Amino acid sequence: KVAKVVKSEASEGNMDPLQVRNSLQRRWDIDDITIITPKDILIERGQNGGGALVYNYEARTHLFYNVDLVLTFEGREPVKGF
Protein backbone atom coordinates (compact mmCIF):
# COMPACT_ATOMS: atom_id res chain seq x y z
CA LYS A 1 0.00 0.00 0.00
CA VAL A 2 2.79 2.41 0.90
CA ALA A 3 4.61 1.92 -2.41
CA LYS A 4 1.39 2.41 -4.38
CA VAL A 5 0.52 5.65 -2.57
CA VAL A 6 4.05 7.08 -2.81
CA LYS A 7 4.28 6.22 -6.51
CA SER A 8 0.91 7.83 -7.18
CA GLU A 9 1.91 10.96 -5.28
CA ALA A 10 5.25 11.18 -7.09
CA SER A 11 3.54 10.96 -10.47
CA GLU A 12 1.52 14.10 -9.70
CA GLY A 13 4.76 16.11 -9.51
CA ASN A 14 5.17 19.87 -9.07
CA MET A 15 4.10 20.25 -5.43
CA ASP A 16 5.79 21.83 -2.48
CA PRO A 17 6.75 19.60 0.49
CA LEU A 18 3.81 20.75 2.64
CA GLN A 19 1.34 19.82 -0.10
CA VAL A 20 3.04 16.45 -0.53
CA ARG A 21 2.78 15.65 3.19
CA ASN A 22 -0.87 16.76 3.36
CA SER A 23 -1.77 14.71 0.29
CA LEU A 24 0.07 11.68 1.67
CA GLN A 25 -1.79 12.02 4.99
CA ARG A 26 -5.15 12.03 3.20
CA ARG A 27 -4.17 8.92 1.25
CA TRP A 28 -2.82 7.27 4.42
CA ASP A 29 -6.22 7.83 6.07
CA ILE A 30 -8.14 6.42 3.10
CA ASP A 31 -5.92 3.33 2.73
CA ASP A 32 -5.63 2.84 6.52
CA ILE A 33 -1.82 2.81 6.54
CA THR A 34 -0.58 2.77 10.13
CA ILE A 35 2.90 1.23 9.97
CA ILE A 36 4.54 4.44 8.70
CA THR A 37 3.58 8.12 8.72
CA PRO A 38 3.95 10.74 5.99
CA LYS A 39 6.63 12.39 8.14
CA ASP A 40 8.74 9.25 7.59
CA ILE A 41 8.82 9.90 3.84
CA LEU A 42 11.98 11.81 2.96
CA ILE A 43 11.56 14.50 0.32
CA GLU A 44 14.82 14.91 -1.58
CA ARG A 45 15.40 17.84 -3.88
CA GLY A 46 17.53 17.38 -6.96
CA GLN A 47 19.87 19.99 -8.39
CA ASN A 48 18.27 20.06 -11.85
CA GLY A 49 14.65 20.60 -10.81
CA GLY A 50 13.97 16.96 -10.05
CA GLY A 51 13.60 15.22 -6.74
CA ALA A 52 12.43 12.02 -5.10
CA LEU A 53 10.18 10.65 -2.39
CA VAL A 54 12.21 8.12 -0.39
CA TYR A 55 11.05 5.67 2.25
CA ASN A 56 12.82 3.06 4.36
CA TYR A 57 11.04 1.26 7.20
CA GLU A 58 10.57 -2.05 9.00
CA ALA A 59 7.34 -3.90 9.64
CA ARG A 60 7.35 -6.27 12.59
CA THR A 61 4.69 -8.81 13.45
CA HIS A 62 4.58 -11.44 16.16
CA LEU A 63 4.37 -15.03 14.90
CA PHE A 64 4.46 -17.24 17.98
CA TYR A 65 6.19 -17.47 21.37
CA ASN A 66 9.31 -15.31 21.09
CA VAL A 67 9.48 -15.33 17.27
CA ASP A 68 8.77 -12.17 15.29
CA LEU A 69 8.77 -11.62 11.55
CA VAL A 70 10.62 -8.46 10.48
CA LEU A 71 10.30 -7.15 6.93
CA THR A 72 12.31 -4.23 5.60
CA PHE A 73 10.90 -2.01 2.88
CA GLU A 74 12.66 0.72 0.98
CA GLY A 75 11.87 2.62 -2.16
CA ARG A 76 12.57 5.75 -4.13
CA GLU A 77 10.12 7.42 -6.50
CA PRO A 78 11.40 10.27 -8.69
CA VAL A 79 9.35 13.48 -8.73
CA LYS A 80 9.61 16.17 -11.35
CA GLY A 81 9.10 19.81 -10.50
CA PHE A 82 10.53 20.08 -6.99
C-alpha positions as CSV (number, residue, x, y, z in Angstrom):
1,K,0.0,0.0,0.0
2,V,2.8,2.4,0.9
3,A,4.6,1.9,-2.4
4,K,1.4,2.4,-4.4
5,V,0.5,5.6,-2.6
6,V,4.1,7.1,-2.8
7,K,4.3,6.2,-6.5
8,S,0.9,7.8,-7.2
9,E,1.9,11.0,-5.3
10,A,5.2,11.2,-7.1
11,S,3.5,11.0,-10.5
12,E,1.5,14.1,-9.7
13,G,4.8,16.1,-9.5
14,N,5.2,19.9,-9.1
15,M,4.1,20.3,-5.4
16,D,5.8,21.8,-2.5
17,P,6.8,19.6,0.5
18,L,3.8,20.8,2.6
19,Q,1.3,19.8,-0.1
20,V,3.0,16.5,-0.5
21,R,2.8,15.6,3.2
22,N,-0.9,16.8,3.4
23,S,-1.8,14.7,0.3
24,L,0.1,11.7,1.7
25,Q,-1.8,12.0,5.0
26,R,-5.2,12.0,3.2
27,R,-4.2,8.9,1.3
28,W,-2.8,7.3,4.4
29,D,-6.2,7.8,6.1
30,I,-8.1,6.4,3.1
31,D,-5.9,3.3,2.7
32,D,-5.6,2.8,6.5
33,I,-1.8,2.8,6.5
34,T,-0.6,2.8,10.1
35,I,2.9,1.2,10.0
36,I,4.5,4.4,8.7
37,T,3.6,8.1,8.7
38,P,3.9,10.7,6.0
39,K,6.6,12.4,8.1
40,D,8.7,9.3,7.6
41,I,8.8,9.9,3.8
42,L,12.0,11.8,3.0
43,I,11.6,14.5,0.3
44,E,14.8,14.9,-1.6
45,R,15.4,17.8,-3.9
46,G,17.5,17.4,-7.0
47,Q,19.9,20.0,-8.4
48,N,18.3,20.1,-11.8
49,G,14.7,20.6,-10.8
50,G,14.0,17.0,-10.0
51,G,13.6,15.2,-6.7
52,A,12.4,12.0,-5.1
53,L,10.2,10.7,-2.4
54,V,12.2,8.1,-0.4
55,Y,11.0,5.7,2.3
56,N,12.8,3.1,4.4
57,Y,11.0,1.3,7.2
58,E,10.6,-2.1,9.0
59,A,7.3,-3.9,9.6
60,R,7.4,-6.3,12.6
61,T,4.7,-8.8,13.5
62,H,4.6,-11.4,16.2
63,L,4.4,-15.0,14.9
64,F,4.5,-17.2,18.0
65,Y,6.2,-17.5,21.4
66,N,9.3,-15.3,21.1
67,V,9.5,-15.3,17.3
68,D,8.8,-12.2,15.3
69,L,8.8,-11.6,11.6
70,V,10.6,-8.5,10.5
71,L,10.3,-7.2,6.9
72,T,12.3,-4.2,5.6
73,F,10.9,-2.0,2.9
74,E,12.7,0.7,1.0
75,G,11.9,2.6,-2.2
76,R,12.6,5.7,-4.1
77,E,10.1,7.4,-6.5
78,P,11.4,10.3,-8.7
79,V,9.4,13.5,-8.7
80,K,9.6,16.2,-11.4
81,G,9.1,19.8,-10.5
82,F,10.5,20.1,-7.0
